[in-house]
Amino acid sequence: MSKQYETVDQQYLEKRQLKRGAAGWVLLAGLGVSYVISGDFAGWNFGLAQGGWGGLLIATVLMAVMYTCMVFGLAEMASALPVAGAGYGFARRALGPTGGFLTGIAILIEYAIAPAAIAVFIGGYVEALGLFGLTSGWPVFLVCYLIFVGAHMWGVGEALRAMFVITGIATVALIAFVIGMIGKFDASKLFDIPMTDAIGASSFLPFGIAGALAALVYGIWFFLAIEGVPLAAEEARDPRKDLPRGIIAGMTVLLLFAALILVFAPGGAGSAALAESKNPLPDAVRTAFGGDNFLAQFVNYVGLAGLVASFFSIIYAYSRQLFALSRAGYLPRWLSVTGRRKTPYLALIVPGTIGFVLAVIIQNGDKLINIAVFGATVSYVLLNVSHIVLRIREPNLERPYRTPGGVVTTGVAAVLAVAAVVATFFVDKVAAAVTAGIMVVALAYFWFYSRHHLVANAPEEEFAAIARAEQELGS
């Protein structure tokens, strides 16, 4: 059965409009940092338990290279194809409907699960601080989802500005932490995890080569979700210029923070002390200074802003990805309806409800990270391949920004992304299998139903139709 496209009336699209002109490149850069900054406060340190400091260093450097190369590719594709579907839209143009759908679903899994993981970490911080007398995390999860889903429903401009302020507060906490830990740095503390008998083990790699591979999952946590900046394409002031500037500026800030945290947290407290910590930065200060102090309390309280910033912003990301897939007919169309304030309220509420339930049931941020990371790494492979395909197949596509190094740059990112996919199986086979299972179910829905009911005049599909027409005219 061949694909069938349906042309919808103007009223359909009018009910699915976002607020244009809400963000310039500075807000977009802030959005990029906001997506990721929670990874500096919690999550990355579990890589110490997998690979030791040396293994996590190797993993972080490799993932930094992968993300930087991929960001350059995304900047180019975002400038050429500025649509809310972002990664799904890029893959749709390069790899067709099936490739686009698979990319979109992988991204959606990442963005729907990551807030649940962050909610668990927020709950851990709140419990550690003894706030409100809470001994269980689920009330915290519920409040987080209610407040921040509600904020996004109020309006995108207001939400982006609030995220920018919260991210700024979190940045102050990170800077204070680094300054405070400089005087406690001792290189020997980086290597205080005992060496095992694993293949290739040493004081630098206590868990051997396999440990470094397993640590890739946690090296990713320093940068996970920066690729979501192009999702703001239809709400940016000048997307062809602002998206490349925003995503590259955001990545630059994240690279700096990743280097500082990876060196000064374990270098001040010891890798062994942080390997299993749910609150690594406050714990690092307490260990380094021999007890609680003002800096530990400051980083703990203000550090909540970092977790909140990422939670807040990734809710934005999952809603826009779901909105785009739904508007084009890949997922049920009712999910993309927008309210009078031009926000996709059902695309905010439905994944938020699922994320809350998962956080309550699983209550394991590490496990949820692994599920999110598997979805992310699959999408990274497809996104980098999409850039390569578009460069080869459509060399004349208008590209206001061009990737330095071209397909070589995104080729490097694609190879590293494949390695990251493999690494997820080393860390958590169950999480990888669960994510793969969700993708299989989604593909079955696409194959048997939605591919026969795509919306011909959705922006991503119109881009593809224009490309086909241009190819036919040129042949």
C-alpha positions as CSV (number, residue, x, y, z in Angstrom):
1,M,0.0,0.0,0.0
2,S,1.5,3.4,-1.0
3,K,1.7,6.4,1.2
4,Q,-1.3,8.6,1.2
5,Y,-1.1,12.3,2.1
6,E,-4.1,14.4,3.2
7,T,-4.4,18.1,2.5
8,V,-6.0,19.8,5.5
9,D,-7.9,23.1,5.5
10,Q,-6.5,26.4,6.8
11,Q,-8.5,26.0,10.0
12,Y,-6.5,22.9,10.9
13,L,-3.3,24.8,10.8
14,E,-4.7,27.9,12.5
15,K,-5.5,25.7,15.5
16,R,-1.9,24.5,15.5
17,Q,0.1,27.8,15.5
18,L,3.0,28.8,17.8
19,K,3.9,32.3,18.9
20,R,6.4,33.7,16.5
21,G,9.2,36.1,17.4
22,A,9.4,35.2,21.0
23,A,13.2,34.5,21.2
24,G,16.4,36.0,19.9
25,W,19.8,34.2,19.9
26,V,20.6,35.1,23.5
27,L,17.5,33.5,24.8
28,L,18.1,30.5,22.5
29,A,21.6,30.2,23.9
30,G,20.2,30.3,27.4
31,L,17.7,27.7,26.4
32,G,20.5,25.4,25.2
33,V,22.4,25.8,28.5
34,S,19.2,25.4,30.4
35,Y,18.4,22.1,28.8
36,V,21.7,20.6,30.0
37,I,22.9,22.4,33.1
38,S,21.3,19.9,35.5
39,G,23.9,17.4,34.2
40,D,26.6,19.5,35.9
41,F,24.8,19.1,39.3
42,A,24.0,15.4,39.2
43,G,24.2,12.3,37.0
44,W,27.7,12.7,35.5
45,N,29.3,11.3,38.6
46,F,27.9,7.8,38.1
47,G,30.4,7.6,35.3
48,L,33.1,7.5,38.0
49,A,31.6,4.2,39.2
50,Q,31.8,2.8,35.7
51,G,35.2,3.9,34.4
52,G,37.0,5.8,37.2
53,W,38.2,9.3,36.6
54,G,40.3,8.4,33.6
55,G,37.5,6.4,32.0
56,L,35.1,9.3,32.5
57,L,37.6,11.8,31.2
58,I,38.0,9.8,28.0
59,A,34.3,9.4,27.7
60,T,33.6,13.1,28.3
61,V,36.2,14.2,25.7
62,L,34.8,11.8,23.1
63,M,31.3,13.0,23.8
64,A,32.4,16.6,23.8
65,V,33.8,16.1,20.3
66,M,30.7,14.3,19.2
67,Y,28.3,17.0,20.4
68,T,30.5,19.8,19.1
69,C,30.6,18.3,15.6
70,M,26.9,17.5,15.7
71,V,26.0,21.0,16.9
72,F,27.8,22.5,13.8
73,G,25.8,20.1,11.6
74,L,22.5,21.0,13.4
75,A,23.3,24.7,13.1
76,E,23.5,24.3,9.3
77,M,20.3,22.2,9.0
78,A,18.4,24.6,11.3
79,S,19.4,27.6,9.2
80,A,18.3,25.8,6.1
81,L,15.1,24.2,7.4
82,P,13.8,26.3,10.3
83,V,10.7,24.3,11.5
84,A,9.4,23.3,14.9
85,G,10.1,19.6,14.0
86,A,13.8,20.3,14.1
87,G,15.6,17.0,14.2
88,Y,12.6,15.1,12.9
89,G,12.2,17.7,10.2
90,F,15.9,17.4,9.1
91,A,15.7,13.6,9.0
92,R,12.4,13.8,7.2
93,R,14.0,15.8,4.4
94,A,17.1,13.6,4.2
95,L,15.8,10.1,5.0
96,G,12.1,10.2,4.1
97,P,9.0,9.7,6.3
98,T,10.2,6.5,8.0
99,G,13.7,8.0,8.9
100,G,12.0,11.2,10.0
101,F,9.5,9.4,12.2
102,L,12.2,7.2,13.8
103,T,14.3,10.2,14.6
104,G,11.4,12.1,16.0
105,I,10.4,9.2,18.2
106,A,13.9,8.7,19.5
107,I,14.1,12.4,20.4
108,L,10.7,12.3,22.0
109,I,11.7,9.4,24.2
110,E,14.8,11.3,25.3
111,Y,12.8,14.5,26.1
112,A,9.9,12.7,27.8
113,I,12.1,10.5,30.0
114,A,14.8,13.1,30.9
115,P,12.5,15.3,33.0
116,A,11.4,12.2,35.0
117,A,15.1,11.5,35.8
118,I,15.6,15.2,36.8
119,A,12.5,15.1,38.9
120,V,14.0,12.2,40.9
121,F,17.3,14.2,41.3
122,I,15.3,17.3,42.5
123,G,13.5,15.0,45.0
124,G,16.8,13.8,46.2
125,Y,18.1,17.3,46.8
126,V,14.9,18.3,48.6
127,E,15.0,15.3,50.9
128,A,18.7,15.9,51.6
129,L,18.0,19.5,52.6
130,G,15.1,18.3,54.8
131,L,12.7,20.8,53.2
132,F,9.0,20.6,54.1
133,G,9.7,17.5,56.2
134,L,9.4,15.3,53.1
135,T,10.7,11.8,53.2
136,S,9.2,10.7,49.9
137,G,9.9,12.2,46.5
138,W,6.5,11.9,44.8
139,P,5.0,15.1,46.1
140,V,8.1,16.9,44.8
141,F,7.6,15.3,41.4
142,L,4.0,16.3,41.3
143,V,4.6,19.9,42.2
144,C,7.4,20.2,39.7
145,Y,5.2,18.9,36.8
146,L,2.2,21.0,37.9
147,I,4.1,24.3,38.2
148,F,6.3,24.0,35.1
149,V,3.9,22.5,32.7
150,G,1.5,25.2,33.8
151,A,4.2,27.9,33.2
152,H,4.6,26.6,29.6
153,M,0.9,26.7,29.1
154,W,0.8,30.3,30.2
155,G,3.1,31.5,27.3
156,V,6.4,30.7,25.5
157,G,7.9,34.1,25.9
158,E,7.3,34.2,29.6
159,A,8.6,30.6,30.0
160,L,11.8,31.3,28.1
161,R,12.6,34.4,30.1
162,A,11.9,32.6,33.4
163,M,14.2,29.7,32.2
164,F,16.9,32.2,31.4
165,V,16.8,33.7,34.9
166,I,16.8,30.3,36.6
167,T,19.7,29.2,34.5
168,G,21.6,32.4,35.4
169,I,21.1,31.6,39.1
170,A,22.3,28.0,38.6
171,T,25.4,29.4,36.8
172,V,26.3,31.4,39.8
173,A,26.2,28.2,41.9
174,L,28.6,26.4,39.5
175,I,31.0,29.4,39.5
176,A,31.0,29.6,43.3
177,F,31.6,25.8,43.5
178,V,34.6,25.9,41.2
179,I,36.1,28.9,43.0
180,G,35.7,27.3,46.3
181,M,37.2,24.0,45.3
182,I,40.3,25.3,43.5
183,G,42.2,25.5,46.8
184,K,41.3,21.9,47.7
185,F,42.4,20.4,44.3
186,D,44.8,17.5,44.5
187,A,45.5,15.5,41.4
188,S,46.1,12.3,43.4
189,K,42.4,12.4,44.5
190,L,41.3,11.9,40.9
191,F,42.8,8.4,40.9
192,D,41.7,7.1,44.4
193,I,39.4,4.4,43.0
194,P,41.2,1.0,43.5
195,M,42.4,-0.8,40.3
196,T,40.5,-3.9,39.4
197,D,41.7,-6.9,37.3
198,A,39.7,-5.9,34.2
199,I,41.4,-5.9,30.8
200,G,43.5,-2.8,30.4
201,A,43.1,-1.7,34.0
202,S,45.5,0.8,35.6
203,S,45.3,3.6,38.1
204,F,44.1,5.8,35.3
205,L,41.5,3.3,34.1
206,P,40.6,1.3,37.2
207,F,37.9,-0.6,35.4
208,G,39.8,-1.0,32.2
209,I,38.8,-0.3,28.6
210,A,35.3,-1.6,29.1
211,G,34.8,0.9,31.9
212,A,35.7,3.8,29.7
213,L,33.2,2.6,27.1
214,A,30.5,2.2,29.8
215,A,31.2,5.8,31.0
216,L,30.2,7.2,27.6
217,V,26.6,7.2,28.8
218,Y,27.6,9.6,31.7
219,G,29.9,11.8,29.6
220,I,26.8,12.4,27.5
221,W,25.0,13.8,30.6
222,F,27.2,17.0,30.4
223,F,25.7,17.8,27.0
224,L,22.4,15.9,26.7
225,A,19.6,17.8,25.0
226,I,21.6,20.8,23.6
227,E,20.3,19.5,20.2
228,G,16.9,20.8,21.3
229,V,17.6,24.4,20.5
230,P,16.3,24.2,16.9
231,L,12.9,23.1,18.3
232,A,12.3,26.8,18.9
233,A,12.6,27.6,15.1
234,E,9.0,28.7,14.7
235,E,9.2,30.9,17.8
236,A,12.5,32.6,17.0
237,R,12.8,36.1,15.7
238,D,15.2,35.4,12.9
239,P,15.6,31.6,12.9
240,R,18.1,31.4,10.0
241,K,20.5,33.6,11.9
242,D,19.5,33.1,15.6
243,L,19.4,29.3,15.7
244,P,23.1,28.8,14.6
245,R,24.3,31.6,17.0
246,G,22.2,30.3,19.8
247,I,23.1,26.6,19.7
248,I,26.9,27.3,19.1
249,A,27.0,29.8,22.0
250,G,25.2,27.4,24.3
251,M,27.6,24.6,23.4
252,T,30.6,26.8,24.2
253,V,29.3,27.5,27.7
254,L,28.6,23.8,28.3
255,L,32.1,22.7,27.2
256,L,33.6,25.1,29.8
257,F,31.4,23.9,32.6
258,A,32.0,20.2,31.8
259,A,35.8,20.7,32.0
260,L,35.6,22.7,35.3
261,I,33.2,20.3,37.1
262,L,35.0,17.1,35.9
263,V,38.3,18.4,37.2
264,F,37.5,20.2,40.4
265,A,34.7,18.1,41.9
266,P,36.6,14.8,42.1
267,G,39.9,16.6,42.3
268,G,38.8,18.3,45.5
269,A,36.8,15.5,47.1
270,G,38.1,12.3,45.5
271,S,36.5,10.2,42.8
272,A,35.6,7.4,45.2
273,A,33.6,9.8,47.4
274,L,31.4,11.0,44.5
275,A,30.9,7.8,42.4
276,E,27.6,6.9,44.0
277,S,26.4,10.3,45.2
278,K,23.0,11.7,44.4
279,N,24.1,15.2,45.3
280,P,27.7,15.2,44.1
281,L,28.6,18.9,44.2
282,P,27.4,19.6,47.8
283,D,28.9,16.2,48.9
284,A,32.2,17.2,47.2
285,V,32.4,20.5,49.2
286,R,31.6,18.7,52.5
287,T,34.2,16.0,51.8
288,A,36.9,18.5,50.7
289,F,36.3,20.8,53.7
290,G,35.7,18.1,56.3
291,G,32.1,18.9,57.1
292,D,29.2,21.1,56.3
293,N,29.8,24.8,55.5
294,F,28.2,27.8,53.9
295,L,29.4,26.9,50.4
296,A,27.9,23.4,50.6
297,Q,24.6,24.8,51.7
298,F,24.7,27.5,49.0
299,V,25.5,25.0,46.2
300,N,22.8,22.6,47.6
301,Y,20.1,25.2,47.7
302,V,21.0,27.2,44.7
303,G,21.9,24.0,42.8
304,L,18.3,23.2,42.8
305,A,18.0,26.0,40.2
306,G,20.1,24.0,37.8
307,L,17.9,20.9,38.1
308,V,14.8,23.1,37.8
309,A,16.2,24.9,34.8
310,S,16.7,21.6,32.9
311,F,13.4,20.2,34.0
312,F,11.6,23.4,32.9
313,S,13.3,23.6,29.5
314,I,13.1,19.9,28.5
315,I,9.4,20.1,29.1
316,Y,9.4,22.8,26.4
317,A,11.4,20.5,24.1
318,Y,9.2,17.4,24.4
319,S,6.1,19.5,23.8
320,R,7.5,21.0,20.5
321,Q,8.7,17.7,19.2
322,L,5.4,16.0,20.0
323,F,3.6,19.1,18.5
324,A,5.4,18.8,15.2
325,L,5.0,15.0,14.9
326,S,1.3,15.3,15.7
327,R,0.7,18.3,13.4
328,A,2.1,16.4,10.4
329,G,0.0,13.3,11.2
330,Y,2.8,11.0,12.4
331,L,1.1,10.8,15.9
332,P,-2.5,11.5,16.8
333,R,-3.4,14.9,15.5
334,W,-5.3,16.1,18.6
335,L,-2.0,16.3,20.4
336,S,-0.9,19.3,18.4
337,V,-3.9,21.6,19.1
338,T,-2.8,25.0,20.6
339,G,-4.7,27.2,22.9
340,R,-5.4,30.9,22.7
341,R,-1.9,31.7,24.0
342,K,-0.4,29.7,21.2
343,T,0.9,26.9,23.3
344,P,0.4,23.2,22.6
345,Y,-1.3,22.3,25.9
346,L,-2.0,18.6,25.2
347,A,1.6,18.1,24.0
348,L,2.6,19.5,27.4
349,I,0.2,17.6,29.6
350,V,0.3,14.1,28.1
351,P,4.1,13.4,28.2
352,G,4.2,15.3,31.6
353,T,1.6,12.8,33.0
354,I,3.6,9.9,31.7
355,G,6.9,11.3,33.1
356,F,5.3,11.8,36.5
357,V,4.1,8.2,36.6
358,L,7.5,6.9,35.6
359,A,9.3,8.9,38.2
360,V,6.9,7.7,40.9
361,I,7.1,4.0,39.8
362,I,10.8,3.8,39.0
363,Q,12.3,6.5,41.4
364,N,15.7,5.7,40.0
365,G,17.4,8.7,38.2
366,D,20.2,6.5,37.0
367,K,17.8,4.0,35.3
368,L,15.8,6.8,33.7
369,I,19.0,8.5,32.5
370,N,19.9,5.3,30.6
371,I,16.5,5.1,28.9
372,A,16.8,8.8,27.9
373,V,20.3,8.4,26.7
374,F,19.5,5.4,24.5
375,G,16.8,7.4,22.7
376,A,19.2,10.3,22.4
377,T,22.1,8.3,20.9
378,V,19.9,6.7,18.3
379,S,18.7,10.1,17.2
380,Y,22.3,11.4,17.1
381,V,23.2,8.7,14.6
382,L,20.3,9.6,12.4
383,L,20.8,13.4,12.7
384,N,24.4,13.2,11.6
385,V,23.6,10.9,8.7
386,S,20.9,13.3,7.7
387,H,23.4,16.2,7.4
388,I,25.7,14.0,5.3
389,V,22.8,12.9,3.0
390,L,21.6,16.5,2.6
391,R,25.1,17.8,1.7
392,I,25.5,15.1,-0.9
393,R,22.0,15.0,-2.4
394,E,21.1,18.6,-2.1
395,P,24.3,20.6,-2.5
396,N,22.4,23.7,-3.8
397,L,20.0,23.9,-0.7
398,E,20.2,27.4,0.7
399,R,22.4,27.3,3.8
400,P,22.8,30.6,5.6
401,Y,25.3,28.8,7.9
402,R,27.6,26.1,6.7
403,T,29.3,23.5,9.0
404,P,33.1,23.8,9.3
405,G,34.6,20.7,7.7
406,G,31.3,19.7,6.1
407,V,30.5,16.0,6.1
408,V,33.9,15.1,7.7
409,T,32.7,16.9,10.8
410,T,29.3,15.1,11.0
411,G,31.0,11.9,9.9
412,V,33.1,12.0,13.1
413,A,30.0,12.7,15.1
414,A,28.1,9.8,13.5
415,V,30.9,7.3,14.4
416,L,31.0,8.5,18.0
417,A,27.2,8.3,18.2
418,V,27.3,4.7,17.1
419,A,29.8,4.0,19.9
420,A,27.5,5.7,22.4
421,V,24.6,3.5,21.3
422,V,26.7,0.4,21.9
423,A,27.8,1.8,25.3
424,T,24.2,1.9,26.5
425,F,24.1,-1.9,26.3
426,F,27.2,-2.2,28.5
427,V,25.6,-0.1,31.2
428,D,22.0,-1.2,31.3
429,K,20.7,-3.8,28.9
430,V,17.2,-3.6,30.4
431,A,16.9,0.2,29.8
432,A,18.2,-0.2,26.2
433,A,15.8,-3.0,25.5
434,V,12.8,-1.0,27.0
435,T,13.7,2.0,24.8
436,A,14.1,-0.3,21.7
437,G,10.7,-1.9,22.5
438,I,9.0,1.5,22.6
439,M,10.5,2.4,19.2
440,V,9.3,-0.9,17.7
441,V,5.7,-0.3,18.9
442,A,5.9,3.3,17.6
443,L,7.2,2.1,14.2
444,A,4.3,-0.4,14.0
445,Y,1.8,2.4,14.6
446,F,3.5,4.4,11.8
447,W,3.8,1.5,9.4
448,F,0.2,0.3,9.7
449,Y,-1.6,3.6,10.2
450,S,0.0,7.0,10.3
451,R,2.1,6.8,7.2
452,H,-1.1,6.6,5.2
453,H,-2.5,9.7,6.8
454,L,0.3,12.3,6.8
455,V,-0.7,16.0,6.5
456,A,0.6,17.2,3.1
457,N,0.6,20.9,4.0
458,A,2.4,20.6,7.4
459,P,5.6,22.6,7.2
460,E,8.0,19.6,7.3
461,E,6.0,17.8,4.5
462,E,5.8,21.0,2.4
463,F,9.6,21.3,2.6
464,A,9.8,17.7,1.3
465,A,7.3,18.4,-1.5
466,I,9.2,21.5,-2.6
467,A,12.4,19.4,-2.8
468,R,10.7,16.8,-4.9
469,A,9.3,19.4,-7.3
470,E,12.7,21.0,-7.7
471,Q,14.3,17.7,-8.4
472,E,11.7,16.9,-11.0
473,L,12.2,20.3,-12.7
474,G,15.9,19.8,-12.7
475,S,15.8,16.3,-14.2
